[in-house]
Amino acid sequence: MAADQVFAGRDARLPAGRWDVLVVGAGIYGLPVAFFLARHHRARVLVIEDNTIPGECITVNTGGIIRIAYSDLDVVRVAGFAREIYRNPTARLGVARPVHLGFVPTRWGRFVNEDAVPGILAEVTRIARGTGGRLRVVPMADYVQALPPARRATLGRIMDLDDCTHVLVDDDGGFCDGGTALTGLYEACLDAGVCFSLYSSVREFVREGGRITGVVLERWSRRGEAREIVARETVSADRIVLAGGRGNGALVRRAAGWEMPTFTSFHQVPFIRNSPDNDFAQTRYRVGPPGAGRRFETDVEMIDAPTISHWRDVYFRPEGSGLIFGTHHHLLQDDDYEPAGGTIDGVRVGLDQVMIDTLLEVMPHFPALASQGVNLGRTPADIAGGAYYMNPEELPFEGEVPGTGGTVFYAGSGCGTGFKLGPGVAWLLVERLAGVPPADRLIASPALSAERATYFYPPGTSREELLRQFRPVAEGGRLVDMGAAGIAVARG
């Protein structure tokens, strides 16, 4: 680590001079934006992060599933761009030293039921054909028969094998550890010359005429449970990128007065340990950048199961000798929401009630959820989780914030899909910042840009009006239910 690139604490004054770009937020959008700008455009970039890295952001607490299955084939292309970075970051980023983003190649499957959801087979088949052979659709019976005996037995202990008719298979899929991914991207940024102001929060935007020309940041340290402000500094920049996760809405409001149809959905990811009634088989995976040497490339032992996205809107992912379980839901909470726990038959547990209700609803179809190994926790702190920042389409976007004179840009609000698409969305934003014509960008369509829908609403727009955007399309809203796999079945 270059000591003169990282600033934190009372006496850590930033270098003098104007920055080309300020990036607010060091998550899965902000770090790739900073890296691409510095490496490919030689920009002088400062990242402002409210914590440390990997810190406590949603990227650290995401399920981390890596797949490329989306209904929009342009989104597939962006997901493929990002996945190659996850799979082989050293080569794809072109950095001087090996970088590891925590990718584990377990494979991925979208398990669907054509009888229960008519039309889903045609949809996943269309997606598979559009990926040029990277995905394939297999009848469930054939998929199960082709599995090695140990993996077949483990899959049967996780889910009801008769509850699906087909599988959309991604042999190159798997998952990444979010914290490892951020640490690796941070190292790549340092390699590219990016500077960081840690434990720093944006308090004001500096204006000259109609343009935003910088920010006032406050640097803090922790005193017990409270924050103590230890420094205040004005930083000037030509352009500012907002990539602050669930803080982005407030930043947009402060910068331009606009409101956004983006809200928090807090997800918890319970751990299911390998209890005697589960008896999951184990296997070994090779992880780390290919050819990086023993420091990074190593074998890890984990449960012998693919990463699963299920038509009942739940997912499972290997985690050590057990699994993590997640579900898709649309409960929208305030940005400062903290989980409160819930009750089962009068017993208080750490899992929020919305998660408990889903778990109980789908439990008959997933033996693992009824096992002794499920961790419900005594308090919410016993269960990992984080705040997904959602919009009605549930896909992230990048674009210019209106009313800022072309100086403030946005990246984020991608629900769980943000992690797997983050580096690709960052690349699209950097192409925009660099003036690349739309026709020459990674994708020419607005599938992942602010132009695809209305994202910025006039000052004074009520929360109730913004919430109406989350109604299903059939009810006059914009909500496209992406499910546990980011697939929207075409209707009518």
C-alpha positions, 0 to 999 in steps of 0.5 A: 500500500502506498502510504501517500495515497490513503488518508484518514485521521485528524492530520491527514490533509489531502494533496493540494490541487483540483481532482479530475474526479471524486468518487463517493463510495468504495463499494462494488460501483465506486471502486471499479469506476475509480480504477477504470478512470485512473488506469485507462484515462490517467485521471487524478481520482479521489475516492471518499469512503464513509468507513474503511475498506471493505467496511460495512457496506452491502457489498460485504453482506451480499450473497455474491452470486455470479451469473450472467442470466438476464432476460435482456441480452444487453444486460447479459453482455454487461454481466459477462464483462463483469464476470471475466473480471471476477474470474481472472482479475489480474489479467482482465484489469491488467494490474502489475501484481496478482489480485484476488476477488474471491471467486469460487467456481461452484457452477450456477443453476436456475431451477424452474418449473414449466408446469407452475410457471407456464412460459418460463421454459421458453424464456430460459431457452431464449436466454441460453440461445442468446448467450452464444453457448455460455448457458444451456437448458437441461431437463431436470431429470437429465441434470440430476442423472448427470451429477456425481453421486455425492453432489446429487445426494447433497442437492436432494438434501437441499431441495425437492428434486421433483419441484422443478422441470428444467435447469438453466445451467451456467457452468462458469458461474459460482459466487464471490466473497464480497469483502475479498472482492472489495479488498482486491479492487482496492489494491488494484486502485492503489496500483493505478494511482487512485487516492482514498480519503477514509472515514470521510463523509460528504456534508455539502456540495460546493457551487459556483454559479449553476455548477457543482465544483466540489464537496465539503467532507468531514473526516471522523473517528469513533469514540465508543458508539459515537462519531467524533468529527476530527477534520473538515476540508473542501475538495474541488473536482471537475466531476463527481460520481455518486456511488454511495449505496443507500446514501445515494438518495440523500446525496442526489437530494442534497446536490440537485434537490431531486427525489429518486424512486429508490428504497432500502430492502434489508435482506438477511442471509441465514447460515445453514450448517452441516448438521447430522440430518443434512450430511452434506458432501464436501468437495474441493475448489481451486480459487484465486487468479489463474497462474498467480502462484500459491499466495493467491491460488489455493484449494478450498473445501466446501459443500458439494453443491452448485449455487442455486437460484430457484423458481420459488424466489429463494437462493442457496450458496455454498459457505464452508461446510454449509449453505447460506439461504436468501429470498427475494422480497419487496418490503421497502424500508427507510434507509436507516432501517435496522432489522428487529427480529421476529417470532415463530410460535411465540419464540423470539428469533433474530430473523425478521418476520418477513424472512420467517414468513417466507422460510415457513412458506417454502420449507416443505420444498426445501429439506435443508430449511427444516434441518437442525442446522438452520441459524435463526439467531437470538438477535438480528446481530447473529445473522448476516445481512445488508440493505439492498438499495432497490429501484422498480426495475431492480437493475442498477443504472448509471447516468447524469444527475439532472440540474448539476451542470454535467458535473455529478453522475450516479451509479448504483441501486441494483438490489442483489444484482448490483454485485454481479453487474457492478464492474460492468455498470462502472465501465459504462459510466466511465465510457459516458464520462470519457465521451464515448458515443453510445453506439461505440460503448459496451452496449448501445442500448440504455438497458443499464442507464438512467435513460431507460426509465424515469429515475429523477423526480422533481423536488417535493415529490412525495414518498407515496408517489415514488412508492407507486412506482413499485407496483407491478406493471399490470397495476400501473407501476414499473416493478419488474419482478426479477425473482431470484435469478434476474429473469422477468418472464414476458407476459402478454 
